[in-house]
Amino acid sequence: MASISLDRRSGRRTIQFVGHDRKRRSIRLGKVSRRFAEAAKVRIEELVTAKSTSHPPREDTLRWVAEIDEQIHGRLVATGLVQPR
């Protein structure tokens, strides 16, 4: 299960989750809307589940990964959830 934290001073959001290797990971999203952060949280949870069960993620999650910008995609790569483009 992932959680979203908000730094009230800067307005930046971070998603924290426990990876497939049982280590706590963080992905800093920056200044994004609450709606985007909620959607990203759901997708990240799906990616973590897919990675830990060795099953491919759902099609809609794969489309989301293909559509996100390079910076957030790079952060997903750094956590080991997706492969580099």
Secondary structure as GFF3:
##gff-version 3
##sequence-region A 1 85
A	DSSP	beta_strand	3	7	.	.	.	ID=ss1
A	DSSP	beta_strand	12	18	.	.	.	ID=ss2
A	DSSP	beta_strand	24	30	.	.	.	ID=ss3
A	DSSP	alpha_helix	34	53	.	.	.	ID=ss4
A	DSSP	alpha_helix	59	67	.	.	.	ID=ss5
A	DSSP	alpha_helix	70	79	.	.	.	ID=ss6
###
